[in-house]
């Protein structure tokens, strides 16, 4: 059942990101909802699921949006895997966790993407890009991740009832 829900989330996000979200910008920044979904699913479901979802979302984005296929898939896979490694070590009730993880992974994603594109021969002016795009996108992604985390935690976490002493 979780597989179908995640597949539906990935497809709906991809459709929304390529149609509606690309026309909605906040201070000229379009939030990276794919990265947010990878971080949130990895926090809730672990490294294996986070890595698989990251790979699928990244390859979909590469096929449609990127001049080079595989860069986003590679980066998103490792983002999902490494965030998922912290799944059982972090409290699922703390809303600061997805905020911090999304902020860190947004910055890491842009650094890695810049490095890959630099070595593949695509020149980007990193200082202007970082100042104008990355800082605002990090803040925007982090704030949106709290909302998505609250929504996904209702979908993916099954409440447990415990009897006896604490």
C-alpha positions in Angstrom: 0.0 0.0 0.0 2.8 2.4 0.8 4.4 1.7 -2.6 1.2 3.0 -4.4 0.9 6.0 -2.1 4.6 7.0 -2.8 4.3 6.4 -6.5 1.2 8.6 -6.6 3.0 11.3 -4.6 5.9 11.2 -7.0 3.8 11.4 -10.1 1.5 14.1 -8.7 4.5 16.1 -7.5 6.2 15.8 -10.9 3.0 16.9 -12.7 2.5 19.8 -10.4 6.2 20.8 -10.5 6.3 20.8 -14.2 3.0 22.6 -14.8 1.6 24.8 -11.9 4.6 25.2 -9.5 6.9 26.4 -12.4 4.6 29.4 -12.7 4.4 30.2 -9.0 7.5 31.8 -7.7 8.3 33.4 -4.3 10.7 36.3 -4.8 11.7 34.7 -8.2 12.4 31.3 -6.6 10.5 28.1 -7.4 10.6 25.7 -4.5 12.2 22.3 -5.2 9.3 20.1 -4.1 11.0 17.0 -5.3 13.8 17.5 -2.9 11.4 18.3 -0.1 9.5 15.1 -0.7 12.7 13.0 -0.8 13.8 14.4 2.6 10.4 13.9 4.2 9.9 10.4 3.0 13.5 9.5 4.0 12.9 10.9 7.5 9.7 8.9 7.8 10.6 5.6 6.0 14.3 5.2 6.2 17.4 5.0 3.9 16.3 2.3 1.5 13.0 4.0 0.7 14.6 7.4 0.7 17.3 6.3 -1.8 14.8 4.7 -4.1 12.4 7.7 -4.1 15.4 10.0 -4.6 16.6 8.0 -7.6 13.1 8.0 -9.2 12.4 11.7 -8.6 15.9 12.6 -9.8 15.7 10.6 -13.0 12.3 12.0 -13.8 13.6 15.5 -13.3 16.7 14.7 -15.4 14.7 13.3 -18.3 12.4 16.3 -18.6 14.4 19.3 -17.3 18.1 18.7 -17.2 20.6 18.9 -20.1 22.5 15.9 -18.6 20.7 12.7 -17.5 21.7 11.2 -14.2 23.0 14.1 -12.2 19.8 14.8 -10.3 19.2 11.1 -9.9 22.6 10.5 -8.4 22.4 13.5 -6.1 18.9 12.8 -5.0 19.7 9.1 -4.4 22.4 10.0 -1.9 20.3 12.7 -0.3 17.5 10.2 0.3 19.9 7.6 1.5 21.9 9.7 3.9 18.8 11.5 5.3 17.2 8.1 5.7 20.1 6.9 7.8 19.0 9.3 10.5 15.4 8.0 10.5 15.5 5.9 13.6 17.9 8.3 15.5 15.6 11.4 15.3 12.3 12.2 16.9 9.5 12.1 14.4 7.5 14.6 16.6 10.0 17.5 16.3 9.1 19.8 13.4 12.6 21.4 13.5 14.1 18.2 12.1 12.6 18.4 8.6 13.4 22.2 8.6 17.1 21.7 9.3 17.4 18.6 7.1 15.8 20.3 4.2 18.0 23.4 4.6 21.1 21.3 4.7 20.2 19.1 1.8 19.1 22.1 -0.4 22.6 23.7 0.1 24.3 20.3 -0.4 22.2 19.6 -3.6 23.2 23.0 -5.1 26.9 22.5 -4.2 27.0 19.0 -5.7 25.0 20.1 -8.8 27.4 23.0 -9.4 30.4 20.7 -9.1 28.9 18.1 -11.5 28.0 20.7 -14.1 31.3 22.4 -13.8 33.2 19.2 -14.6 30.7 18.4 -17.4 31.6 21.7 -19.0 28.5 23.8 -18.1 29.7 27.0 -16.5 27.7 28.7 -13.8 28.6 31.8 -11.8 28.3 30.2 -8.4 28.6 33.3 -6.2 25.8 35.1 -8.0 23.7 31.9 -8.1 24.3 31.2 -4.4 23.5 34.7 -3.3 20.4 35.1 -5.5 18.9 31.6 -5.6 20.2 29.2 -3.1 19.7 31.2 0.1 16.1 32.0 -0.8 15.3 28.5 -2.0 16.8 27.0 1.2 14.5 29.1 3.3 11.5 28.5 1.1 12.1 24.7 0.9 12.6 24.5 4.7 9.3 26.3 5.5 7.3 24.2 3.0 8.9 21.0 4.3 7.3 21.5 7.7 3.8 21.5 6.1 4.6 18.5 3.9 6.1 16.7 6.9 3.0 17.2 9.0 0.8 15.9 6.2 3.0 12.9 5.3 3.5 11.9 8.9 -0.3 11.4 9.1 -0.1 9.2 6.0 3.0 7.1 6.7 3.1 6.8 10.5 0.7 4.3 12.0 -0.1 5.2 15.6 0.7 2.5 18.1 -1.1 1.8 21.3 1.0 0.7 24.2 -0.3 -0.8 27.4 1.6 -1.0 30.6 4.3 1.1 32.1 6.4 3.6 30.4 
